[in-house]
Amino acid sequence: MNLTSISSRTTKHHVNLHQSLSIDEAISLIEKLQANLNQAVVIDEPVLKLIIATILADGHLLLVDVPGVGKTLIAKTLAHSISASFKRIQCTPDLLPSDITGTSIYHRKEERFIFVAGPLFAQFVLVDEINRATPRTQSSLLESMAENQVTVDGDVHYMEKPFFLIATQNPIETAGTFPLPEAQLDRFLISLSIGYPDFDDEVRILEREEYEDPLSHIEPVLSPLDILALQQLVRTISVARPLKEYIVALIVATRNHSDILLGASPRGGVALQRAAQAIAILNRRNFVTPDDVKQVAKHVLTHRLITYEQDRDIQDEVIDSILSTVPIPVR
């Protein structure tokens, strides 16, 4: 594992943004990113938009899918496209928290302890098969996902921005796995499944893989500062009071639904609003509509609910029923 030594007294990472984007400028950047991703990854456009929306909303992504559908390729292509640092963590039951966050070691020459950063200290981090790690190791990710920092031996170390974590989980295999607790799931802004490609798309995958690695021609088209500017723009997207009331009504409906044991928390409402703001930009608007909220609701809320039957299809049906019964605000 390639570790980087940094001072145990890390100062907070500040980024001064001088770039203020318009919607048209943002769309131009996003289209460059989408085109670059499509050179290496064969993926449905709605799924790609949700992945990009997660980054723009400064959130983290949980991919629940079987092996071999391109999850790792997506993470690497994103990092390459944004000239961001990338690290991969392969989870196993014997993985320790310090294997992820890093540890302090004694430097004899300097006669002091220095912090040796773990693979979590990258701008794009892929946590592969997260449910294979023990609950103790899973919990080592919580602070970084919620607060963009890690505390080791009493010292706080800040993540370099943008910080984007993608975790993968195999929904089929359960041997040697540890289900993610609700607190961990709640830290992911969006959860989705890529699914199998259709026939023509699978042929395209074979064509791209025939002679070379699809990543070999991927060049950076955005910088980390571009992503930070886009994230800053997301927070300026207008959400009218009736839309806020609509979001809260959806959250409350999850707490009162007969098929749901535990509904979404206020953090779920904040996540739904932020994801809707991001998807509004992808839909070429500087304000949120009810359709934006509905477009992301299932992917923001499903993993935050505990239903009496823990089945993804049933959970999706529950969200669909809530979306169909909660009144949409009239403009």
C-alpha positions as CSV (number, residue, x, y, z in Angstrom):
1,M,0.0,0.0,0.0
2,N,1.4,3.4,-1.0
3,L,1.3,5.6,2.1
4,T,2.1,9.2,2.3
5,S,3.6,10.7,5.5
6,I,2.2,13.9,6.7
7,S,2.5,15.9,9.9
8,S,0.5,14.7,12.9
9,R,-0.7,18.3,13.3
10,T,-2.5,18.6,10.0
11,T,-4.2,22.0,9.4
12,K,-7.6,22.3,7.9
13,H,-7.7,22.2,4.1
14,H,-9.1,25.4,2.7
15,V,-9.9,26.1,-0.9
16,N,-10.4,29.6,-2.1
17,L,-12.8,29.6,-5.1
18,H,-12.4,32.5,-7.5
19,Q,-14.5,30.7,-10.2
20,S,-18.2,31.5,-10.1
21,L,-20.1,29.5,-12.7
22,S,-23.3,30.2,-14.6
23,I,-25.7,27.4,-15.4
24,D,-24.5,27.4,-19.0
25,E,-20.9,27.2,-18.0
26,A,-21.8,24.4,-15.6
27,I,-23.6,22.5,-18.3
28,S,-20.6,22.8,-20.6
29,L,-18.3,21.3,-17.9
30,I,-20.8,18.5,-17.1
31,E,-21.1,17.6,-20.8
32,K,-17.3,17.4,-21.1
33,L,-17.3,15.0,-18.1
34,Q,-20.2,12.9,-19.5
35,A,-18.5,12.6,-22.9
36,N,-15.2,11.6,-21.4
37,L,-16.9,9.0,-19.2
38,N,-18.8,7.5,-22.2
39,Q,-15.4,6.9,-23.9
40,A,-14.6,4.2,-21.3
41,V,-17.8,3.2,-19.6
42,V,-21.0,1.8,-21.2
43,I,-23.7,3.0,-18.9
44,D,-27.3,4.2,-19.1
45,E,-27.7,8.0,-19.1
46,P,-30.1,8.1,-16.1
47,V,-27.6,6.2,-14.0
48,L,-24.7,8.3,-15.2
49,K,-26.6,11.5,-14.3
50,L,-27.3,10.2,-10.8
51,I,-23.6,9.4,-10.3
52,I,-22.6,12.9,-11.5
53,A,-25.3,14.4,-9.3
54,T,-23.8,12.7,-6.3
55,I,-20.5,14.3,-6.9
56,L,-22.0,17.8,-7.6
57,A,-24.0,17.5,-4.3
58,D,-20.8,16.7,-2.4
59,G,-22.2,13.3,-1.4
60,H,-21.1,9.7,-1.4
61,L,-22.3,6.8,-3.5
62,L,-23.3,3.3,-2.7
63,L,-23.4,0.9,-5.7
64,V,-25.4,-2.3,-4.9
65,D,-24.7,-4.7,-7.7
66,V,-23.2,-8.0,-8.7
67,P,-19.5,-8.2,-9.6
68,G,-18.4,-7.4,-13.1
69,V,-20.8,-4.7,-14.2
70,G,-18.2,-1.9,-14.3
71,K,-18.2,-0.4,-10.8
72,T,-14.5,-0.1,-10.5
73,L,-14.1,1.2,-14.0
74,I,-16.6,3.9,-13.3
75,A,-14.7,5.0,-10.2
76,K,-11.3,5.0,-12.0
77,T,-12.7,6.8,-15.1
78,L,-14.2,9.5,-12.9
79,A,-10.9,10.1,-11.1
80,H,-9.0,10.1,-14.4
81,S,-11.4,12.6,-15.9
82,I,-11.1,15.0,-13.1
83,S,-7.3,14.6,-12.6
84,A,-8.0,13.6,-9.0
85,S,-6.0,11.3,-6.7
86,F,-7.5,7.8,-6.6
87,K,-7.2,5.0,-4.1
88,R,-8.9,1.6,-3.8
89,I,-9.6,-0.2,-0.6
90,Q,-10.5,-3.9,-0.9
91,C,-12.5,-4.9,2.1
92,T,-11.9,-8.2,3.9
93,P,-12.9,-9.5,7.4
94,D,-9.3,-9.0,8.7
95,L,-9.0,-5.4,7.5
96,L,-8.3,-3.1,10.4
97,P,-9.5,0.6,10.8
98,S,-5.8,1.7,10.8
99,D,-5.4,0.0,7.4
100,I,-7.9,2.5,6.0
101,T,-7.2,5.7,8.0
102,G,-3.5,5.3,8.7
103,T,-1.6,5.3,11.9
104,S,1.1,7.2,13.9
105,I,4.6,5.8,13.9
106,Y,7.7,6.9,15.8
107,H,10.3,8.6,13.7
108,R,13.6,7.9,15.5
109,K,15.6,10.5,13.6
110,E,13.1,13.3,14.3
111,E,12.3,11.9,17.8
112,R,8.6,12.3,17.3
113,F,5.5,10.5,16.1
114,I,4.4,11.2,12.5
115,F,1.1,10.3,10.9
116,V,1.3,7.9,8.0
117,A,-1.9,8.4,5.9
118,G,-3.9,5.4,4.8
119,P,-5.6,5.0,1.4
120,L,-8.7,6.9,2.7
121,F,-6.7,10.1,2.0
122,A,-7.4,10.5,-1.6
123,Q,-9.9,12.7,-3.5
124,F,-11.7,9.7,-5.0
125,V,-11.8,6.5,-2.9
126,L,-13.3,3.2,-4.0
127,V,-14.3,1.0,-1.0
128,D,-14.8,-2.3,-2.7
129,E,-17.2,-4.9,-1.1
130,I,-17.7,-2.7,1.9
131,N,-19.9,-5.3,3.6
132,R,-17.0,-7.7,3.9
133,A,-15.3,-5.4,6.4
134,T,-16.2,-5.8,10.1
135,P,-18.5,-3.2,11.8
136,R,-15.5,-1.8,13.6
137,T,-13.7,-1.2,10.3
138,Q,-16.8,0.1,8.6
139,S,-17.2,2.7,11.3
140,S,-13.8,4.1,10.6
141,L,-15.3,5.6,7.4
142,L,-18.1,7.4,9.2
143,E,-16.2,10.5,10.3
144,S,-14.6,11.1,6.9
145,M,-18.0,10.7,5.1
146,A,-19.8,13.0,7.5
147,E,-17.2,15.7,8.4
148,N,-14.4,15.3,5.8
149,Q,-11.9,14.6,8.5
150,V,-10.4,11.7,10.4
151,T,-9.2,11.6,14.0
152,V,-6.2,9.4,14.8
153,D,-4.6,9.4,18.2
154,G,-6.4,12.6,19.2
155,D,-5.2,14.5,16.1
156,V,-7.6,15.7,13.4
157,H,-6.6,15.2,9.8
158,Y,-8.7,16.8,7.0
159,M,-9.5,15.3,3.7
160,E,-8.4,17.0,0.5
161,K,-11.4,18.4,-1.4
162,P,-13.3,17.3,-3.3
163,F,-13.6,14.1,-1.3
164,F,-15.8,11.5,-3.0
165,L,-16.3,7.9,-1.7
166,I,-17.8,5.2,-3.8
167,A,-18.6,1.9,-1.9
168,T,-19.7,-1.3,-3.6
169,Q,-21.8,-4.1,-2.2
170,N,-22.8,-7.4,-3.6
171,P,-26.5,-7.9,-2.9
172,I,-26.4,-11.7,-3.6
173,E,-23.4,-13.1,-1.7
174,T,-23.9,-13.1,2.1
175,A,-21.2,-15.5,3.3
176,G,-18.5,-13.7,5.3
177,T,-20.3,-10.4,5.1
178,F,-21.5,-7.9,7.7
179,P,-24.7,-5.9,6.9
180,L,-24.2,-2.1,6.9
181,P,-25.8,-0.5,10.0
182,E,-28.3,2.2,9.4
183,A,-25.9,4.9,10.6
184,Q,-23.4,3.9,7.8
185,L,-26.1,3.7,5.1
186,D,-27.4,7.1,6.1
187,R,-24.0,8.7,5.2
188,F,-24.5,7.7,1.5
189,L,-26.3,10.4,-0.4
190,I,-27.4,8.1,-3.2
191,S,-27.7,4.3,-3.5
192,L,-28.3,2.7,-6.9
193,S,-27.8,-0.3,-9.1
194,I,-26.1,-0.2,-12.5
195,G,-27.7,-3.4,-13.7
196,Y,-26.7,-5.6,-16.6
197,P,-26.3,-3.8,-20.0
198,D,-28.6,-4.6,-22.9
199,F,-27.5,-6.7,-25.8
200,D,-26.1,-3.9,-28.0
201,D,-24.3,-2.3,-25.0
202,E,-22.7,-5.6,-24.1
203,V,-21.4,-5.9,-27.6
204,R,-19.9,-2.4,-27.3
205,I,-18.1,-3.5,-24.1
206,L,-16.5,-6.4,-26.0
207,E,-15.4,-4.1,-28.8
208,R,-13.8,-1.7,-26.4
209,E,-12.0,-4.4,-24.5
210,E,-10.8,-6.3,-27.6
211,Y,-7.4,-4.7,-28.1
212,E,-6.7,-2.3,-25.2
213,D,-7.8,-1.0,-21.8
214,P,-10.7,1.5,-22.1
215,L,-8.9,3.8,-19.7
216,S,-5.8,4.1,-21.8
217,H,-7.2,7.1,-23.8
218,I,-8.9,8.9,-20.9
219,E,-7.5,12.3,-20.3
220,P,-8.5,14.9,-17.7
221,V,-11.2,17.3,-18.9
222,L,-12.0,18.9,-15.5
223,S,-9.9,19.9,-12.5
224,P,-10.7,19.4,-8.8
225,L,-11.3,23.2,-8.7
226,D,-14.0,22.8,-11.4
227,I,-15.7,20.2,-9.2
228,L,-15.6,22.5,-6.2
229,A,-17.0,25.3,-8.3
230,L,-19.9,23.1,-9.4
231,Q,-20.5,22.0,-5.9
232,Q,-20.6,25.7,-4.9
233,L,-23.2,26.3,-7.7
234,V,-25.4,23.5,-6.4
235,R,-25.9,25.3,-3.1
236,T,-27.2,28.4,-5.0
237,I,-30.0,26.5,-6.8
238,S,-33.3,27.8,-5.6
239,V,-35.7,25.6,-3.7
240,A,-39.1,27.3,-3.2
241,R,-40.9,27.0,0.1
242,P,-43.7,24.7,-1.4
243,L,-40.9,22.4,-2.6
244,K,-39.4,22.3,0.8
245,E,-42.8,21.5,2.2
246,Y,-43.2,18.7,-0.4
247,I,-39.8,17.2,0.6
248,V,-40.8,17.2,4.3
249,A,-44.2,15.7,3.4
250,L,-42.4,12.8,1.6
251,I,-40.1,12.3,4.6
252,V,-43.0,12.3,7.1
253,A,-44.9,9.9,4.8
254,T,-42.1,7.4,5.2
255,R,-42.5,7.5,9.0
256,N,-46.3,6.8,8.7
257,H,-46.4,4.1,6.0
258,S,-47.7,0.8,7.1
259,D,-45.0,-1.2,5.3
260,I,-42.1,0.8,6.9
261,L,-40.7,0.0,10.3
262,L,-38.4,3.0,10.5
263,G,-38.7,6.0,8.2
264,A,-36.3,8.6,7.0
265,S,-34.6,11.1,9.4
266,P,-34.3,14.9,8.9
267,R,-30.9,14.1,7.4
268,G,-32.8,12.2,4.7
269,G,-34.7,15.4,3.9
270,V,-31.5,17.4,3.7
271,A,-30.0,14.8,1.4
272,L,-33.1,14.8,-0.8
273,Q,-33.0,18.5,-1.2
274,R,-29.3,18.6,-2.0
275,A,-29.7,15.8,-4.6
276,A,-32.6,17.6,-6.2
277,Q,-30.5,20.8,-6.4
278,A,-27.8,18.8,-8.2
279,I,-30.1,17.1,-10.6
280,A,-31.8,20.4,-11.4
281,I,-28.4,21.6,-12.9
282,L,-28.2,18.4,-14.9
283,N,-31.7,19.2,-16.2
284,R,-30.4,22.7,-17.2
285,R,-32.3,24.8,-14.6
286,N,-31.3,27.0,-11.7
287,F,-34.4,26.0,-9.6
288,V,-35.8,22.8,-8.3
289,T,-39.1,21.3,-9.5
290,P,-41.2,18.5,-8.2
291,D,-39.9,16.3,-11.0
292,D,-36.4,16.8,-9.8
293,V,-37.4,15.6,-6.3
294,K,-39.2,12.6,-7.8
295,Q,-36.2,11.8,-10.0
296,V,-33.9,11.3,-7.1
297,A,-36.3,10.3,-4.3
298,K,-36.0,6.5,-4.7
299,H,-32.2,6.6,-4.8
300,V,-31.9,8.9,-1.8
301,L,-34.5,7.3,0.4
302,T,-34.7,3.6,-0.2
303,H,-31.4,2.7,1.7
304,R,-32.5,5.0,4.6
305,L,-35.7,3.0,5.3
306,I,-36.2,-0.2,7.3
307,T,-39.2,-2.1,5.9
308,Y,-40.8,-5.2,7.3
309,E,-39.5,-7.1,4.3
310,Q,-35.9,-6.0,3.5
311,D,-36.2,-6.5,-0.2
312,R,-35.0,-3.8,-2.6
313,D,-37.9,-4.2,-5.0
314,I,-40.4,-4.0,-2.2
315,Q,-38.7,-0.9,-0.9
316,D,-38.8,0.7,-4.3
317,E,-42.5,-0.1,-4.5
318,V,-43.1,1.6,-1.1
319,I,-41.3,4.8,-2.3
320,D,-43.4,4.7,-5.5
321,S,-46.6,4.5,-3.5
322,I,-45.5,7.5,-1.4
323,L,-44.6,9.5,-4.4
324,S,-48.0,8.7,-5.9
325,T,-50.0,9.7,-2.8
326,V,-48.2,12.8,-1.5
327,P,-49.8,15.8,-3.2
328,I,-47.4,17.7,-5.6
329,P,-47.3,21.4,-4.9
330,V,-49.0,23.6,-7.5
331,R,-46.9,26.4,-8.8
